[in-house]
Amino acid sequence: MTNDQLPTNQAAAPDGYGKDGGADRPAIVIISRDPNARNRLVRELSRRYGMDYQVEVCDDPAGLEAHLRGLAGAGTPIAMVIGGVGELDPDGIDVLGTVRGIDPEAFRVAAVRWGEWETARPMFDAVSLGKIDHWVLRPEQVPDEEFNQSITQFLSEWRNQRAGGFEAVRIIGEQWSVRSQELRETFPRNGIPIGFYDANSERGQEMLSDFDPDQVDLPVVILRFGGEQPILFNPSNLEIAEAFGLTRPIPAEEVFDLAVVGSGPAGLAAAVYASSEGLRTVVIEREAVGGQAGTSSMIRNYPGFAQGVTGAKLAIEAFQQAWLFGSTFLFMRHVVGLSADSGCYQLQLSDGGVITARTVIIATGATYRRLGVPSLEALLGRGLFYGAGVSEAPAMRGRKVFVIGGANSAGQAAIHLAKWAAQVTVLVRADTLAATMSDYLIREITAAPNIDVRYQVQVVDATGTDHLESLVLEDRPSGHRQSVPADAVFALIGAQPRTDWLGDSVARDQLGFILTGPDLLGEGTGTDGTWSPDRQPMPHETSLPGVFAAGDVRQGSVKRVASAVGEGAVTIPLIHRRLDALAVAESAAGR
C-alpha cells in the first residue's frame, strides 16, 4: 500500500484552514487497485481540488480502515472516499460500504469507467441499499468538467451537512431549547448558513460575555453581515425578517394578479409559472420555503436528479427561480383570514397587513400530527422532535433513536439518522410499509445494519426529566406494553392540513382538506347555489370562485413532491382563465 501524499498537499493552506482551531484541510481519499484508475483520479482531483483538499491515495483495500483512522486521529476531516469499481476492483462497492462504520459523515463515491455497463446495475442497487452515496464516471479527458461538476456537487453537499463552514448568522442558545432548534431548522431551510453555539459551552459563554448580562435573553441571533439591528435577543420570526430587510411594506392600493399562500413545492411551482408568464405574484410564507419536503435529507426519486437532491436545495432553487422572475415573497407571516371585496380577495395577515389579489392559490400543505402522549409532549425539544430533524442528526451520534411513521418522510429521516445513531428503530402502526413508502426506501432500510422496523406498535408513555430516557411501546394487537431505553424520538405521522385559518370561508372535508373541482358538487359541501350549469368549478378551484388549492392541502392529492409541483403548475392556466373572465366582466360593466 502507498500512502504518499501528492506534491499539491504541501501547498500553503488557504484562508479558513489551519487558522481557527487548527483544523487541517479535509481529505479526499482514493481507493483502487487499478493503477490507471488511480492515476486518472489523482490527476483530475489534484488539479482541481488540491489547494483546498488533501488528495490521499490508498491502493490496498485491506489498509483503508487504518488509513482513514489515521487521518481522523490527526484531526483531518474526511470529505469523500472515492473508489474504483470494475475488473480490477470487483469488491469496490463492498470496500466503500465499510466507510460508514469508520466515518458516518464521509461521502462514499463509486468511480466507474465509461462503457463498463455490467457495473451499472450493481452500482445502482448499492445506492438504493445505502452501501454508497453517489457514483461518477471516471475522468476521461483533461479537464473533465462533467466529472468535476459531480465532485463539486458532492463536496458542497458534504459541507452543507456539517458545522464549521461560512456562517451568515450565529445563534447562541441552549442545546435542547425548542426555540433554538426552530431557528437551527428555519435558517438553513431558507438558504442561510448558520453557526450554533451552546450557551453552556466555553465558547458560548465567551461570546455571551460581550453583552450586558441584563440584556441577554436566549437565544441570541447575530447577523454577521451587518444591518441596522445586527444583534437580536430572543427574537420572533417577524423581528428576524425585519432585520433581514424582508418585510417591505405593500401599498394598500396594490392589487396582485395572484396571491399564493404557502411556499412548499406546489406554491413554489405556481409562483415560478405565474411570474414567468407575467402575472403579478405574491407568495406568503409563515416559516421556510419547501414545506415538509424542504426538511427531507435526500430525495432520490424526484425526476431529473439521478444522484438525488436534498429537499432544502430543491426548495431554494425553486425560490430563487420564482424570485428572479419577479415574484414578491412575504416571509414570517401567515394568513389569518380570507374575504371577497369588489371582485378581488383580501388576505388578512398575522402582522395586521392586508394583501389584495384577483386570484388565490392555497398551498399551505400539511403538518405532522401530534402524538398526543402528555409525558412525551412535555419533552418537546428535549428528546421529542417533529419532522426529519436534519439539524439534530449529528447530535445523535452513538444514541438510540426512534422514528415514528411509515411514509417516505419517515424513511428518509431514519436513513439519515442512521449515519450517526447507534440504533434507529422505526415504529409503524400498520403491519407493512409497502402501502405507504417507496420501494427504494424500504430496501435501503432493510439493508441498513443499524435500522430496525417494528410493526403494529405505538408509543403510549415516556419517562425523562431534563431529557428523554425511555419509551413505553404498546403492541396494538395484544395490548402488551414494553419499556425501552430511548434518547430521541422523531415523529413524522399523518397529515394535518393547515386550513384552520380558513374557517367556513372554503369548503373542506371532515379532516380539513380542501374540496376542489367536481368534489364540490356533492352533498354537504356548503356550495349550493354557488355554481350554475353555465359555470362549473374548474379543476383545483375551491368553493370560492377564483380561489384554488394545490398540493397536500387539497383533498385527493397524491402526497409526492413531483405531484405537488405538477398541481402548482397546472393551476396557472386556470388562473389565466379566471383573470380573462374578470377582464371581460369589467369591460362589460364599464360600457
Backbone hydrogen bonds, N-H to C=O, Kabsch-Sander energy under -0.5 kcal/mol:
donor,donor_aa,acceptor,acceptor_aa,energy
6,L,55,V,-0.8
9,N,6,L,-1.9
10,Q,7,P,-1.9
11,A,8,T,-1.5
17,Y,14,P,-1.8
18,G,23,A,-2.4
21,G,19,K,-0.8
23,A,20,D,-0.8
24,D,75,G,-0.7
27,A,77,P,-2.9
28,I,54,Q,-3.3
29,V,27,A,-0.5
29,V,80,M,-2.9
30,I,28,I,-0.5
30,I,56,E,-2.8
31,I,82,I,-2.1
32,S,58,C,-1.6
38,R,34,D,-2.6
39,N,35,P,-2.5
40,R,36,N,-2.1
41,L,37,A,-2.3
42,V,38,R,-3.2
43,R,39,N,-2.6
44,E,40,R,-2.1
45,L,41,L,-2.6
46,S,42,V,-2.4
47,R,43,R,-1.9
48,R,44,E,-1.8
49,Y,45,L,-2.8
50,G,46,S,-1.5
52,D,49,Y,-1.0
53,Y,49,Y,-2.3
54,Q,26,P,-2.9
55,V,53,Y,-0.6
56,E,28,I,-2.8
56,E,54,Q,-0.8
58,C,30,I,-2.6
63,G,60,D,-2.0
64,L,61,P,-1.4
67,H,63,G,-2.0
68,L,64,L,-2.7
69,R,65,E,-2.6
70,G,66,A,-1.9
71,L,67,H,-1.8
72,A,68,L,-2.5
73,G,69,R,-2.5
74,A,70,G,-1.3
75,G,72,A,-1.7
76,T,71,L,-2.6
79,A,27,A,-2.0
79,A,77,P,-0.7
80,M,27,A,-1.4
81,V,107,F,-3.2
82,I,29,V,-2.8
82,I,80,M,-0.5
83,G,81,V,-0.6
83,G,109,V,-2.6
84,G,31,I,-2.0
85,V,111,A,-1.6
86,G,89,D,-1.1
92,G,89,D,-1.9
95,V,91,D,-2.4
96,L,92,G,-2.2
97,G,93,I,-2.0
98,T,94,D,-0.9
98,T,95,V,-0.9
99,V,96,L,-1.6
100,R,97,G,-0.6
101,G,98,T,-0.5
102,I,98,T,-0.6
102,I,99,V,-1.4
103,D,99,V,-2.9
106,A,103,D,-0.7
107,F,79,A,-2.3
109,V,81,V,-2.6
109,V,107,F,-0.6
110,A,134,H,-2.2
111,A,83,G,-3.1
112,V,110,A,-0.6
112,V,136,V,-2.1
116,E,113,R,-2.0
117,W,115,G,-1.9
119,T,116,E,-1.8
120,A,117,W,-1.5
121,R,117,W,-0.6
123,M,119,T,-1.9
124,F,120,A,-2.9
125,D,121,R,-2.6
126,A,122,P,-1.9
127,V,123,M,-1.9
128,S,124,F,-2.1
129,L,125,D,-2.1
130,G,127,V,-1.1
131,K,126,A,-2.3
132,I,126,A,-1.1
133,D,108,R,-2.2
134,H,108,R,-2.0
136,V,110,A,-2.6
138,R,112,V,-3.3
145,E,143,P,-0.8
148,N,144,D,-2.2
149,Q,145,E,-2.4
150,S,146,E,-1.7
151,I,147,F,-2.3
152,T,148,N,-2.8
153,Q,149,Q,-1.9
154,F,150,S,-2.3
155,L,151,I,-2.7
156,S,152,T,-2.4
157,E,153,Q,-2.2
158,W,154,F,-2.4
159,R,155,L,-2.4
160,N,156,S,-2.1
161,Q,157,E,-1.0
162,R,159,R,-1.2
168,A,166,F,-0.6
168,A,193,P,-1.6
169,V,193,P,-1.5
170,R,222,I,-2.4
171,I,195,G,-2.9
172,I,220,V,-2.6
173,G,171,I,-0.6
173,G,197,Y,-1.8
177,S,174,E,-1.8
181,Q,177,S,-2.1
182,E,178,V,-2.2
183,L,179,R,-2.2
184,R,180,S,-2.2
185,E,181,Q,-1.5
186,T,182,E,-2.8
187,F,183,L,-2.2
189,R,185,E,-1.6
190,N,186,T,-1.2
190,N,187,F,-1.0
191,G,188,P,-2.0
192,I,187,F,-2.3
195,G,169,V,-1.9
197,Y,171,I,-2.9
199,A,173,G,-2.8
201,S,198,D,-1.9
204,G,198,D,-0.5
205,Q,201,S,-2.6
206,E,202,E,-2.0
207,M,203,R,-2.2
208,L,204,G,-2.3
209,S,205,Q,-1.4
210,D,207,M,-1.3
211,F,208,L,-2.0
215,Q,212,D,-2.0
216,V,212,D,-1.4
220,V,172,I,-2.8
221,V,232,L,-3.0
222,I,170,R,-3.1
222,I,220,V,-0.5
223,L,221,V,-0.6
223,L,230,P,-3.6
224,R,168,A,-1.9
224,R,222,I,-0.8
225,F,168,A,-0.5
226,G,223,L,-1.2
232,L,221,V,-2.9
234,N,217,D,-0.7
234,N,219,P,-3.1
234,N,232,L,-0.6
240,I,236,S,-1.9
241,A,237,N,-2.4
242,E,238,L,-2.4
243,A,239,E,-2.1
244,F,240,I,-1.9
245,G,242,E,-1.0
246,L,241,A,-2.9
254,E,251,P,-1.7
256,F,356,T,-2.6
257,D,280,R,-1.2
258,L,280,R,-2.2
259,A,359,T,-1.9
260,V,282,V,-3.2
261,V,259,A,-0.6
261,V,361,I,-2.8
262,G,260,V,-0.9
262,G,284,I,-2.4
264,G,363,A,-0.7
268,L,264,G,-2.9
269,A,265,P,-2.1
270,A,266,A,-2.3
271,A,267,G,-2.2
272,V,268,L,-2.6
273,Y,269,A,-2.3
274,A,270,A,-2.6
275,S,271,A,-2.4
276,S,272,V,-1.9
277,E,273,Y,-1.0
277,E,274,A,-0.6
278,G,275,S,-1.4
279,L,274,A,-2.4
281,T,279,L,-0.7
282,V,258,L,-2.1
283,V,328,T,-3.2
284,I,260,V,-2.6
285,E,283,V,-0.5
285,E,330,L,-2.8
290,G,263,S,-3.3
291,G,288,A,-1.1
293,A,290,G,-0.7
294,G,290,G,-1.0
294,G,291,G,-0.7
295,T,292,Q,-1.6
296,S,293,A,-1.6
299,I,309,V,-2.9
300,R,298,M,-0.6
305,F,302,Y,-1.6
308,G,305,F,-1.7
309,V,299,I,-1.9
311,G,296,S,-2.5
312,A,296,S,-0.6
314,L,310,T,-2.2
315,A,311,G,-2.2
316,I,312,A,-2.7
317,E,313,K,-2.4
318,A,314,L,-1.7
319,F,315,A,-2.7
320,Q,316,I,-2.7
321,Q,317,E,-1.9
322,A,318,A,-2.5
323,W,319,F,-2.7
324,L,320,Q,-2.5
325,F,321,Q,-1.5
326,G,322,A,-0.5
326,G,323,W,-1.0
327,S,322,A,-2.4
328,T,281,T,-2.7
330,L,283,V,-3.2
331,F,246,L,-0.7
331,F,329,F,-0.6
332,M,285,E,-0.7
333,R,285,E,-1.4
336,V,348,Q,-3.3
337,G,348,Q,-1.1
339,S,346,Q,-2.1
341,D,344,C,-3.0
344,C,341,D,-1.7
345,Y,357,A,-3.1
346,Q,339,S,-3.4
347,L,355,I,-3.0
348,Q,337,G,-2.2
348,Q,346,Q,-0.6
349,L,353,G,-3.1
350,S,334,H,-2.1
352,G,349,L,-1.9
355,I,347,L,-2.2
356,T,254,E,-0.6
357,A,345,Y,-2.5
358,R,256,F,-2.4
359,T,257,D,-0.9
360,V,546,G,-2.0
361,I,259,A,-2.5
362,I,548,F,-3.5
363,A,261,V,-2.6
363,A,361,I,-0.7
367,T,496,Q,-2.7
369,R,493,I,-2.6
376,L,373,V,-1.1
377,E,373,V,-2.9
378,A,374,P,-1.8
379,L,376,L,-1.9
380,L,377,E,-1.6
381,G,384,L,-3.0
382,R,379,L,-2.4
384,L,379,L,-1.8
385,F,489,V,-2.6
387,G,385,F,-0.6
387,G,491,A,-1.9
392,E,389,G,-0.5
393,A,389,G,-1.1
393,A,390,V,-0.6
395,A,392,E,-1.0
396,M,393,A,-2.1
397,R,394,P,-1.2
398,G,420,W,-2.2
399,R,396,M,-2.4
401,V,399,R,-0.7
401,V,423,Q,-3.0
402,F,488,A,-2.4
403,V,425,T,-2.6
404,I,490,F,-2.6
405,G,403,V,-0.6
405,G,427,L,-2.2
408,N,436,T,-0.6
411,G,407,A,-2.0
412,Q,408,N,-2.9
413,A,409,S,-1.9
414,A,410,A,-2.4
415,I,411,G,-2.1
416,H,412,Q,-2.1
417,L,413,A,-2.8
418,A,414,A,-1.8
419,K,416,H,-1.4
420,W,417,L,-1.6
421,A,417,L,-2.8
422,A,399,R,-1.3
423,Q,399,R,-1.7
424,V,450,N,-3.0
425,T,401,V,-2.4
426,V,452,D,-3.3
427,L,403,V,-3.1
427,L,425,T,-0.6
428,V,426,V,-0.5
428,V,454,R,-2.7
436,T,433,L,-1.5
437,M,433,L,-2.3
441,L,438,S,-0.6
442,I,438,S,-2.0
443,R,439,D,-2.6
444,E,440,Y,-1.6
445,I,441,L,-2.6
446,T,442,I,-2.6
447,A,443,R,-1.9
448,A,444,E,-1.3
451,I,448,A,-1.2
452,D,424,V,-2.6
454,R,426,V,-3.1
455,Y,453,V,-0.5
456,Q,428,V,-0.7
456,Q,430,A,-2.2
457,V,428,V,-1.7
458,Q,474,E,-1.7
460,V,472,V,-2.7
461,D,472,V,-1.1
463,T,470,S,-2.2
465,T,467,H,-0.6
468,L,382,R,-2.3
469,E,463,T,-2.9
470,S,463,T,-1.5
471,L,484,V,-2.7
472,V,461,D,-2.7
473,L,471,L,-0.6
473,L,482,Q,-3.1
474,E,458,Q,-3.0
475,D,480,H,-3.0
476,R,456,Q,-2.3
476,R,474,E,-0.6
479,G,475,D,-3.2
482,Q,473,L,-2.4
484,V,471,L,-2.8
486,A,469,E,-2.2
487,D,400,K,-2.7
488,A,400,K,-1.2
489,V,383,G,-3.5
490,F,402,F,-2.8
491,A,385,F,-2.9
491,A,489,V,-0.6
492,L,404,I,-3.1
492,L,490,F,-0.5
496,Q,367,T,-3.3
498,R,365,G,-2.3
499,T,497,P,-1.8
502,L,499,T,-2.0
503,G,500,D,-1.3
505,S,502,L,-2.3
509,D,513,F,-2.8
512,G,509,D,-1.5
514,I,553,V,-2.4
515,L,507,A,-2.0
517,G,538,M,-0.7
517,G,541,E,-2.1
519,D,516,T,-1.5
520,L,517,G,-2.1
521,L,518,P,-1.8
522,G,519,D,-1.0
525,T,522,G,-0.8
530,T,527,T,-2.3
531,W,527,T,-0.7
532,S,535,R,-1.4
535,R,532,S,-1.4
541,E,538,M,-2.3
542,T,547,V,-3.4
547,V,544,L,-2.3
548,F,360,V,-3.3
548,F,546,G,-0.5
549,A,540,H,-2.5
550,A,362,I,-2.1
553,V,550,A,-0.5
554,R,551,G,-2.0
555,Q,514,I,-2.9
557,S,554,R,-1.7
559,K,557,S,-0.6
560,R,558,V,-2.6
564,A,560,R,-2.0
565,V,561,V,-2.5
566,G,562,A,-2.2
567,E,563,S,-2.5
568,G,564,A,-2.3
569,A,565,V,-2.1
570,V,566,G,-2.8
571,T,567,E,-1.2
572,I,568,G,-0.5
572,I,569,A,-1.2
574,L,570,V,-0.6
575,I,571,T,-1.8
576,H,572,I,-2.3
577,R,573,P,-1.8
578,R,574,L,-2.2
579,L,575,I,-2.7
580,D,576,H,-2.7
581,A,577,R,-2.1
582,L,578,R,-2.3
583,A,579,L,-2.3
584,V,580,D,-2.2
585,A,581,A,-2.3
586,E,582,L,-2.7
587,S,583,A,-2.3
588,A,584,V,-2.4
589,A,585,A,-2.3
590,G,586,E,-1.4
591,R,587,S,-0.5
591,R,588,A,-0.9
